[in-house]
Each structure stands twice: as structure tokens, then as C-alpha cells.
């Protein structure tokens, strides 16, 4: 295995996640992070997905190590409100695996139940098939070491809420630097290039591989190598955000084990409860509303929730939505925002970072990186990115809202044949339409589509309902299961008390 000389330009969460990954995979390599002293990271609340646990496992980082420093809390689900229609009461996308019934599959169970009991609310779907919803509904959490709650693995079916800037800081001070990663604070004023890509930074920093972690600026891949950028705003129009944080009023009740997303007239608001504060922000498209009016709309929403933001600072963030044609070009690889960004919905900000890094380590371990390796990396990462972009688009294209031009345009937008990744969208639609493949556990599409009142197959169209009494018996049995899950969770520690006991002592 080759010992590489690697320069990572840019710090923040992406830069230090990259440094941590590479120093773990290649401990004998010469790894340097160069960070500008004039660029400050925006400390917004960050919400992650369960895949981050595999990355933390690889680095051998425990929850107890980083969570206290980063004001982290646990996350079990994502809730979406008013995406389907105003006043829809919201629906959840819980993590983990749905409960399987030997007598009847989940798809048949739900369709039959809805047919027999038409007034069954959409919220009942997740509650009926996901044991983890008993934790969410009771605002509790426990390690489930004895397997009381079926299908719930505390290690892998949770994610995190934390301060993104503090996460990068923890990785720098407590993981990377102790393992030998060099850290330089320096403004890059000159970049020399040659036929291999980047020759040097400031005529003194040389490397086998340069990692671009300079955020939306994309100083190396975009500004220097001029790699074309594919804009995705035709599919995902949101390109701006107002971000802030507010204090808790009633921490025990407000500290929820899920990220809450509420759709407004021109976008949506996130609510991320970290340990010391609540991170919140309004994601919107400046094509439909000005920054000034978006801030007014955001504050109006906060007022409706009786939120005190008198001491809060509001930061305006402009987002570059899309991805470069290639991410690994010559001797430059972009990670994080410098490579591409979808938008904050579905907590994908750090997802692409650790998933792209996983593939980067794989090809670097070969010792000699060929053009085939780079092409393979680019194809794999872009496919992953496109699939997730399509997944995020479903939260909009399935909406029935028409109360603003923003939502009317989304409702009327064509989601086909716009870009190369339209193939994945068609595959997902086919997945909805085919009753045998409707329930996809890998992407959570079944939770999103059902929450948006979109059923991929109608039971009356595909088979006779059969023994009604038997079906009613199965429905009652599942109802008893749900009550059992609820009774197991009711007397467990609240999320607040659990965190006080195990993390924030």
C-alpha cells in the first residue's frame, strides 16, 4: 500500500472528516490540512442519517467520544409536515427495518387496512409497521440490549443532531492532530498547475493528491481546473437558506428524537434539537421570494410557534445545487460542497462526504490510481448523488399544494428526461407502481409516498380481497403489536434523561 502525500484544502466538517478518514486508512501517509484564517464556518445545526455509524465504526469513534463536545443528541426519524397539503398533520420516516408479518406482507396489510378502514390516518402507516415509532411517539430512547423492542438496533438505527462546526473542531483536535495530521492556517494566494493538475499551492505545498474541501467556492476543481458544473435547480429549485438557533423553553418536551421539516409557501423550515439549543432555518428559492421577504416569512413562522428569537443571529446562505461533471480530475478530488450539493432535506449534507470518502479509500488502497479508478469513482459517486437527488425530489413532486407559485410550479414540473439521472426516477416510479417492489427499505420511499397519499398499487385492481374475517383478524393482531411496542417504551427514560445519564453527564 502506497504512502501518499496528501494536501486537503479547507477545514470545516468536510475537511476534517476527510483528514480523519485518510489518516485512519493510511496512517503512514503525509497528510496536511490547509485552512484559510479569513473564512469562518457557519455553525448551523447538522442532522445526519444512519449510514454515518458505519463511518464512525471505521474510525473507531464512540458516541461518548464526540457527542459531549458537539452538543449532540440522538435522532430516530424525520418528520414532514405540510408537504402533502396544508394541515396534513405530518408523517414520519423512521430509521431501522419495518416489522415483518409472516401471515401477510406489509404492502398487503396496509392496502387491505386502508380499504377496510378508509378513515385510517396516514400517520398510522409508520406506527403500524415500525417498532421505532413507539420510541418517537413517547419521546424516549433505550439501548434495547435485551431485544425487547423488535427490529431496533441502538447502534445502527439511530443518527445524530449536532453542531457541524464543533464536529469539525473535535475531529481536528481530538482525532486528526493526535494521529499526525499537520495543520496549517494560510491564505492561498497562488495555485500552480501542470499537465497532472495542481503542481503547488503558494509555490511551496506539493502533494500526490489534493483534496478540495473549499465548500461552494470549489477553489481547486471549479476555479482552477474549470471542471463543468451540472446545475440541478430544474429538479430541486431551493438555493437559499436563513439559518439560526433558538433557546429551549421546555427542554424535556422540545428535545425530540427526530428532525422536523415543515413546508411553507416558498420552501420549508428545519428544526434540529441539539443539546444546548435548537437549530432552525428556512430553505427556499430566491426565484420565488426575495431574501428579505423570506426572512419575514421565516420569522412569522417562528412567531406562530411562540419562539423567542430576540437574541438570535440570522445567517443567509446561498447554495449551489448540483454536482460537477467529474469529481476526481487529474490529481484533484473534491469532497463535500466543493463536489456537489442537493439541498438540506433528508439530512444529506454529510452523507455524501462519508460515502464519497468510502469510495476514495477503496481506490487509493490499490496503490496506483489509474484513469479507470478515477472514472469508476466518478461514476459511483455521481450515481449515488443522482439517486438521492431523485429521492429528495419526491418530497416535492408528490405534493398536492397549490397555494403559491412555488408549489404550483413544482406540481407542474416535468421530472422526466431533464438529465441523465432521470433513469433512476423512472425506476423509482416503477417501484411505486409495481406492488411486488413497492416497499423499498433501502431508501425509505414507501414512507414518503404513503405520507404523500400516493399508493403504488390499488388492492382492488390487482387481487380479490379474500377472507375478510381473516384480514380483520390480522389487522387486530397488528394493532396489538403496536400497543405492545408502545407499552414497552412508555416507562423508558426520556431522551433528555438518557442523554444526561450516558452522554452529557
Secondary structure, DSSP 8 states (H G I E B T S, - for coil): ----EEEEE--HHHHHHHHHHHHHH-TTSEEEEEE-TT------EEE--TTHHHHHHHHT--HHHHTTTTT-EEE-EEEEESSSSTT---EEEE-S-----SSS-HHHHHHHHHHH-TT--THHHHHHH-THHHHHHHTB----TT--STT--TTTS-EEEEEHHHHHHHHIIIIIGGGT-EEEE-----EEEETTEEEEETTTB--SEEEE--GGG-IIIIIIT---EEE-TTT----EEEEEEE--SSHHHH--SEEEEEEETTEEEEEEE-SSSEEEEEEE-TTTS-HHHHHHHHHHHHHHTT---TT---EEEE---EEES-SEETTEEE-GGGTEE--STTS-TTHHHHHHHHHHHHHHTTSS--HHHHHHHHHHHHHHHHHHHHHHHHHHHT----SSHHHHHHHH---SSSSTTHHHHHHHHHHHH-TTT---TTT-HHHHHHHTT--S--HHHHS----HHHHHHHHHHHHHHHHHHHHHHHTS-BHHHHHHHHT--
